[in-house]
Amino acid sequence: MSLHNATAVVIPPAPPARRSRRRLRWAWTLAPIGVVLFLAASAGVITLVSRGGPGNEPVLGAPGTGPGSQSASGSSPSVSGSASPSASGLPVAGPSGTAKPATAGGTGGCAFPVSGGVCPIAPPIAAAAGKHWTVGFDEEFSGSSLNTSKLSPCFDWNSGDCTSSFNHGREHYQPSQVVVSNGTAKLIAAPLSPPISSSSCRNSSCTYKAGLLSTARPNSSSSNYLYSFKYGYVESRFKFPATQGFFTAFWMLPADPSFNYQYEIDILELLGDDPTTMFMTYHYAGRDTSYPVNAGKFKNGKCATKNYSTDFVRMGMDWEPDHIAWYINGVECGRFTGSGAQIANTPMQLILHMMVDNDWQNSWNVPLLDPTLTRQLEVDYIRVYQQA
């Protein structure tokens, strides 16, 4: 986003005006509007809305059209904190680098050596015949600060002042809210005083500062993404806060400097009041059509429904030319198969962050109850494997 003073944000040029809504596969069967809205709310569905025009940034995840969805336009997504908050509400230091699971990938050595001397767990699926998995990207957070040659603390819209919320949350993303120590990155959401004025935020006022990680361009004036890829297995291990009003998001968008986002893969969307429902969704055909793994709340496809906030969780997604499959802790939860343009076929970027009190949460009547709370999303690693 543009540079701002203590009270105002100058909104940068927005992407081409467009509006996309996510719809459930079975929405066409619901004739009466009242029934549609009721079932969409009870099924955990939100609509992805993108809005263009100066001062009118795209909005992420408006309720009503598909289980969990983040809008690609106009503001940085947020990722939820991982270390358990202390009694004071401040985050507690997370686990050391030894928290990273290590699995030897071969006799006498590691099949996937990555940075920081870590030997990562192999993808939970076998490579295609005649091929093998290689590590295309990894960030292990083994240093004392964010490696900005790999990850940006801002979203794709950054024009000098990072980025503000998707879907009218309370947060403005700031590099200072990404803290790297003891082998993990902490994405911290904390009250912001004085607030920043922005039409992107709830009631046009950003009252929280938050941390975000992405492989987007360092600045929207550049055409070079820090990292983008086409096909592969993506995984991140993190711990999120189970606190009403906080929202964890791990997702992918096309690496397109023109902001023409025809696809969106939501690896995880998590409302903090319910740490058992891990929304996993694919949006395609201009993001107007959605495939939800979840058939509603308290259902995670073939994966267990349980409290995933008590420890670190591994969220993964396998994107190949003929399918997209989602994984929790190495277990496949659901799979979308398609042909032609149904499967995203353009390089994608990664985004991980936490939002605070967004439209979806307010539409479901689970808003932030205490605006003084500080929470964090603790990230152990982010990795991309590809077949060669």
Secondary structure as UniProt FT lines:
FT   STRAND          8..9
FT   TURN            25..26
FT   HELIX           27..29
FT   HELIX           33..42
FT   TURN            43..44
FT   STRAND          45..49
FT   TURN            54..55
FT   STRAND          59..67
FT   STRAND          78..79
FT   TURN            87..88
FT   HELIX           97..99
FT   TURN            107..108
FT   HELIX           115..117
FT   TURN            129..130
FT   STRAND          133..139
FT   TURN            148..150
FT   TURN            156..157
FT   STRAND          163..165
FT   TURN            167..168
FT   STRAND          171..173
FT   HELIX           175..177
FT   STRAND          178..181
FT   TURN            182..183
FT   STRAND          184..197
FT   TURN            199..200
FT   HELIX           202..204
FT   STRAND          205..210
FT   STRAND          213..214
FT   TURN            220..221
FT   STRAND          232..239
FT   TURN            244..245
FT   STRAND          246..254
FT   TURN            257..258
FT   STRAND          264..271
FT   TURN            272..273
FT   TURN            275..276
FT   STRAND          279..284
FT   TURN            285..288
FT   STRAND          289..292
FT   TURN            297..298
FT   TURN            301..302
FT   HELIX           308..310
FT   STRAND          313..320
FT   TURN            321..322
FT   STRAND          323..328
FT   TURN            329..330
FT   STRAND          331..337
FT   HELIX           340..342
FT   STRAND          348..356
FT   HELIX           359..363
FT   TURN            364..365
FT   TURN            371..372
FT   STRAND          375..387
//
